[in-house]
């Protein structure tokens, strides 16, 4: 994952060369993903057995500060070139995309759970059929309707 500063540099360079913000969706997407990742990395580090508390705190603080600073610079850049309403539109779009991703992840988790339940049900059915068939053979052998020596 690209760090927020590098991603912002790509956006800034694109705007300085005259590229429209609307034509920089890939760069903006990379930037926003890197900022989100930097903000979420604390949760991953917190659960790590190998990171010391000081290392964890300093690393998280630096990454979060870089992400916050880069987001503020992007805000200033967009407001300066396209206006405040364009920045608000960008934030709205970002919230919608995040909500869509969460919904997609939830649907994937539900589908995975459904497949797991179907597999468990199929296994139980197979075991029950084998049990009933085995019991049936034992009953037939008990009443001497089937002779296993003839198999």
Sine and cosine of phi, psi and omega as CSV:
sin_phi,cos_phi,sin_psi,cos_psi,sin_omega,cos_omega
0.00,0.00,0.67,-0.74,0.00,-1.00
-0.97,0.25,0.61,-0.79,0.03,-1.00
-0.97,0.23,0.40,-0.92,-0.08,-1.00
-0.86,0.51,-0.57,0.82,-0.03,-1.00
-0.91,0.41,-0.71,0.71,0.01,-1.00
-0.90,0.44,-0.69,0.72,0.01,-1.00
-0.90,0.44,-0.64,0.77,0.04,-1.00
-0.92,0.40,-0.60,0.80,0.04,-1.00
-0.85,0.52,-0.64,0.77,0.02,-1.00
-0.91,0.42,-0.65,0.76,0.02,-1.00
-0.92,0.40,-0.74,0.67,-0.02,-1.00
-0.87,0.50,-0.69,0.72,0.01,-1.00
-0.90,0.44,-0.64,0.76,0.02,-1.00
-0.89,0.45,-0.67,0.74,0.00,-1.00
-0.93,0.36,-0.64,0.77,0.01,-1.00
-0.91,0.42,-0.48,0.88,0.02,-1.00
-1.00,0.06,0.07,1.00,0.09,-1.00
0.99,-0.12,0.11,0.99,0.02,-1.00
-0.95,0.31,0.66,-0.75,0.04,-1.00
-0.97,0.25,0.56,-0.83,0.03,-1.00
-0.88,0.48,-0.57,0.82,-0.01,-1.00
-0.91,0.42,-0.40,0.92,0.00,-1.00
-1.00,-0.08,0.15,0.99,-0.05,-1.00
-0.90,-0.44,0.61,0.79,-0.07,-1.00
-0.89,0.46,-0.62,0.79,-0.01,-1.00
-0.90,0.44,-0.72,0.70,-0.01,-1.00
-0.90,0.43,-0.67,0.74,0.02,-1.00
-0.91,0.42,-0.65,0.76,0.02,-1.00
-0.89,0.46,-0.71,0.71,0.03,-1.00
-0.87,0.49,-0.68,0.73,0.00,-1.00
-0.88,0.48,-0.76,0.65,-0.05,-1.00
-0.91,0.42,-0.64,0.77,0.05,-1.00
-0.89,0.45,-0.65,0.76,-0.01,-1.00
-0.93,0.37,-0.59,0.81,0.06,-1.00
-0.91,0.41,-0.70,0.71,0.02,-1.00
-0.88,0.47,-0.67,0.74,0.00,-1.00
-0.90,0.44,-0.65,0.76,0.01,-1.00
-0.90,0.43,-0.61,0.79,0.00,-1.00
-0.95,0.30,-0.52,0.85,-0.02,-1.00
-1.00,0.07,-0.24,0.97,-0.10,-0.99
-0.89,0.46,-0.40,0.92,0.01,-1.00
-0.88,0.48,-0.64,0.77,0.00,-1.00
-0.89,0.45,-0.63,0.77,0.01,-1.00
-0.93,0.36,-0.69,0.72,-0.01,-1.00
-0.91,0.42,-0.61,0.79,-0.06,-1.00
-0.87,0.49,-0.53,0.85,-0.03,-1.00
-1.00,0.00,0.00,1.00,-0.03,-1.00
-0.98,0.20,0.66,-0.75,0.02,-1.00
-0.99,0.11,-0.34,0.94,-0.16,-0.99
-0.99,-0.10,-0.26,0.97,-0.04,-1.00
-1.00,0.00,0.71,-0.70,0.07,-1.00
-0.97,0.24,0.32,-0.95,-0.03,-1.00
-0.88,0.47,-0.68,0.74,-0.01,-1.00
-0.92,0.40,-0.69,0.72,0.01,-1.00
-0.88,0.47,-0.70,0.72,0.01,-1.00
-0.87,0.49,-0.74,0.68,-0.03,-1.00
-0.90,0.43,-0.72,0.70,-0.03,-1.00
-0.92,0.40,-0.71,0.71,0.01,-1.00
-0.88,0.47,-0.73,0.68,0.01,-1.00
-0.89,0.46,-0.70,0.71,0.00,-1.00
-0.86,0.51,-0.72,0.69,-0.04,-1.00
-0.91,0.42,-0.70,0.71,-0.01,-1.00
-0.92,0.40,-0.66,0.75,0.02,-1.00
-0.92,0.40,-0.65,0.76,0.01,-1.00
-0.91,0.42,-0.66,0.75,0.04,-1.00
-0.88,0.48,-0.68,0.74,-0.01,-1.00
-0.91,0.42,-0.69,0.73,0.00,-1.00
-0.90,0.44,-0.72,0.69,0.02,-1.00
-0.87,0.48,-0.69,0.73,-0.01,-1.00
-0.91,0.41,-0.63,0.78,0.05,-1.00
-0.91,0.42,-0.63,0.78,0.05,-1.00
-0.91,0.42,-0.64,0.77,0.03,-1.00
-0.92,0.40,-0.64,0.77,0.04,-1.00
-0.90,0.44,-0.69,0.72,0.03,-1.00
-0.84,0.55,-0.75,0.66,0.00,-1.00
-0.88,0.48,-0.65,0.76,-0.02,-1.00
-0.91,0.42,-0.72,0.69,-0.01,-1.00
-0.93,0.37,-0.69,0.72,0.02,-1.00
-0.89,0.46,-0.63,0.78,0.00,-1.00
-0.93,0.36,-0.49,0.87,-0.05,-1.00
-0.98,-0.19,-0.58,0.81,-0.09,-1.00
-0.88,-0.48,-0.23,0.97,0.00,-1.00
0.98,-0.19,0.24,-0.97,-0.06,-1.00
-0.91,0.42,-0.61,0.79,-0.03,-1.00
-0.90,0.43,-0.56,0.83,0.04,-1.00
-0.91,0.42,-0.63,0.78,0.03,-1.00
-0.92,0.40,-0.66,0.75,0.04,-1.00
-0.90,0.45,-0.63,0.78,0.07,-1.00
-0.89,0.46,-0.66,0.76,0.03,-1.00
-0.89,0.46,-0.70,0.72,0.02,-1.00
-0.89,0.45,-0.65,0.76,0.03,-1.00
-0.89,0.45,-0.71,0.70,0.02,-1.00
-0.88,0.47,-0.65,0.76,0.02,-1.00
-0.88,0.47,-0.69,0.72,0.03,-1.00
-0.88,0.47,-0.65,0.76,0.01,-1.00
-0.90,0.44,-0.67,0.74,-0.01,-1.00
-0.91,0.41,-0.66,0.75,0.03,-1.00
-0.88,0.47,-0.68,0.73,0.02,-1.00
-0.90,0.44,-0.66,0.75,0.03,-1.00
-0.90,0.44,-0.65,0.76,0.01,-1.00
-0.90,0.44,-0.69,0.73,0.02,-1.00
-0.89,0.46,-0.66,0.75,0.02,-1.00
-0.90,0.44,-0.67,0.74,0.03,-1.00
-0.89,0.46,-0.68,0.73,0.03,-1.00
-0.90,0.44,-0.63,0.78,0.03,-1.00
-0.90,0.43,-0.68,0.73,0.02,-1.00
-0.90,0.44,-0.64,0.76,0.03,-1.00
-0.90,0.44,-0.67,0.74,0.02,-1.00
-0.90,0.43,-0.65,0.76,0.03,-1.00
-0.91,0.42,-0.65,0.76,0.02,-1.00
-0.90,0.44,-0.67,0.75,0.03,-1.00
-0.89,0.46,-0.68,0.74,0.01,-1.00
-0.90,0.43,-0.65,0.76,0.01,-1.00
-0.90,0.45,-0.68,0.74,0.03,-1.00
-0.90,0.44,-0.63,0.77,0.02,-1.00
-0.90,0.44,-0.70,0.72,0.02,-1.00
-0.90,0.44,-0.64,0.77,0.03,-1.00
-0.90,0.45,-0.66,0.75,0.03,-1.00
-0.90,0.43,-0.67,0.74,0.03,-1.00
-0.90,0.44,-0.66,0.75,0.02,-1.00
-0.89,0.46,-0.70,0.72,0.02,-1.00
-0.88,0.48,-0.66,0.75,0.02,-1.00
-0.89,0.46,-0.69,0.73,0.01,-1.00
-0.89,0.45,-0.66,0.75,0.01,-1.00
-0.90,0.44,-0.69,0.72,0.01,-1.00
-0.88,0.48,-0.70,0.71,0.01,-1.00
-0.89,0.45,-0.68,0.73,0.02,-1.00
-0.90,0.43,-0.66,0.75,0.02,-1.00
-0.89,0.46,-0.68,0.73,0.02,-1.00
-0.90,0.44,-0.65,0.76,0.01,-1.00
-0.90,0.44,-0.73,0.69,-0.01,-1.00
-0.90,0.43,-0.68,0.74,0.01,-1.00
-0.89,0.45,-0.70,0.72,0.03,-1.00
-0.89,0.46,-0.68,0.73,0.04,-1.00
-0.90,0.44,-0.63,0.78,0.02,-1.00
-0.89,0.45,-0.67,0.74,0.03,-1.00
-0.90,0.44,-0.67,0.74,0.03,-1.00
-0.89,0.46,-0.63,0.77,0.02,-1.00
-0.91,0.42,-0.70,0.71,0.02,-1.00
-0.89,0.45,-0.61,0.79,0.04,-1.00
-0.93,0.36,-0.61,0.79,-0.01,-1.00
-0.89,0.46,-0.69,0.72,0.00,-1.00
-1.00,0.07,0.16,0.99,0.07,-1.00
0.84,0.54,0.57,0.82,0.09,-1.00
-1.00,0.06,-0.35,0.94,0.02,-1.00
-0.76,-0.65,0.72,-0.70,0.03,-1.00
-0.94,-0.34,0.91,-0.40,-0.05,-1.00
-0.91,0.41,-0.29,0.96,0.01,-1.00
-0.95,0.30,-0.29,0.96,0.00,-1.00
-1.00,-0.01,0.05,1.00,-0.02,-1.00
-0.99,0.17,0.00,0.00,0.00,0.00
